[in-house]
């Protein structure tokens, strides 16, 4: 499946999702508390959005990992990519004889 190829490993993507979500949930809690003035409502809002946003972030990261725009390739990575392309390219086959 296309979401599971990319430059970053799955553990890195999921770790980033959890760390980002912790920071985001603190922000959501504080803003909800400021807007509602109610700690219980702020807690309910912040705890509800934790799970959906972890999943959304994970898939967002995996999709962006597939987009080559903005990736800086080291010479070693560039050489590896060229070898991969050359290995997967169809070889030229000699033209078939017609027997005329």
C-alpha positions as CSV (number, residue, x, y, z in Angstrom):
1,X,0.0,0.0,0.0
2,X,1.3,3.4,-0.9
3,X,1.1,4.8,2.6
4,X,3.7,2.4,3.9
5,X,6.7,3.4,1.7
6,X,8.7,6.4,2.3
7,X,11.8,8.0,3.7
8,X,10.9,7.7,7.4
9,X,10.4,4.5,9.4
10,X,7.1,3.7,10.9
11,X,8.3,3.9,14.6
12,X,9.7,7.4,13.8
13,X,6.4,8.5,12.3
14,X,4.3,7.2,15.2
15,X,6.7,8.7,17.8
16,X,6.4,12.0,16.1
17,X,2.6,11.6,16.1
18,X,2.5,11.1,19.9
19,X,4.9,13.9,20.7
20,X,3.1,16.3,18.5
21,X,-0.2,15.2,19.9
22,X,0.9,15.8,23.5
23,X,1.9,19.3,22.6
24,X,-1.3,19.9,20.6
25,X,-3.5,18.5,23.4
26,X,-2.0,20.8,26.0
27,X,-2.7,23.7,23.6
28,X,-6.2,22.5,23.0
29,X,-6.8,22.1,26.8
30,X,-5.5,25.6,27.5
31,X,-7.5,27.3,24.7
32,X,-10.7,25.4,25.6
33,X,-10.3,26.4,29.2
34,X,-9.8,30.0,28.2
35,X,-12.8,30.1,25.9
36,X,-15.2,28.1,28.1
37,X,-13.9,28.9,31.6
38,X,-14.7,25.3,32.4
39,X,-11.9,22.9,33.3
40,X,-14.1,19.8,32.8
41,X,-15.2,20.9,29.3
42,X,-11.6,21.7,28.4
43,X,-10.5,18.2,29.6
44,X,-13.3,16.5,27.6
45,X,-12.4,18.4,24.5
46,X,-8.7,17.8,24.8
47,X,-9.0,14.1,25.6
48,X,-11.5,13.5,22.8
49,X,-9.3,14.9,20.0
50,X,-6.2,13.0,21.1
51,X,-7.0,9.8,19.3
52,X,-8.3,11.1,16.1
53,X,-5.5,13.5,15.6
54,X,-2.8,10.9,16.2
55,X,-4.2,8.9,13.4
56,X,-4.6,11.9,11.1
57,X,-1.0,13.0,11.8
58,X,0.4,9.5,11.2
59,X,-1.3,9.2,7.8
60,X,-0.4,12.8,6.9
61,X,3.3,12.1,7.7
62,X,3.3,8.9,5.6
63,X,1.7,10.6,2.6
64,X,4.2,13.5,2.8
65,X,7.1,11.0,3.1
66,X,6.1,9.9,-0.4
67,X,6.3,13.4,-1.9
68,X,9.9,14.0,-3.2
69,X,9.5,17.8,-3.2
70,X,11.9,19.3,-0.6
71,X,13.9,16.2,0.1
72,X,17.6,16.8,0.0
73,X,19.5,13.8,-1.3
74,X,23.0,13.0,-0.2
75,X,25.3,11.8,-2.9
76,X,25.0,8.3,-1.6
77,X,21.2,8.4,-1.8
78,X,21.4,9.8,-5.3
79,X,23.7,7.0,-6.4
80,X,21.4,4.4,-4.8
81,X,18.3,5.9,-6.5
82,X,20.1,5.8,-9.9
83,X,21.1,2.2,-9.4
84,X,17.6,1.3,-8.5
85,X,16.2,3.0,-11.6
86,X,18.8,1.3,-13.8
87,X,18.0,-2.1,-12.3
88,X,14.2,-1.7,-12.9
89,X,14.5,-0.3,-16.4
90,X,13.7,-2.8,-19.2
91,X,16.7,-3.9,-21.1
92,X,16.9,-3.2,-24.9
93,X,16.1,-6.3,-26.7
94,X,17.4,-7.0,-30.2
95,X,15.0,-6.6,-33.0
96,X,13.3,-9.8,-34.2
97,X,14.4,-11.1,-37.5
98,X,11.7,-11.2,-40.2
99,X,13.3,-14.0,-42.3
100,X,13.0,-12.0,-45.6
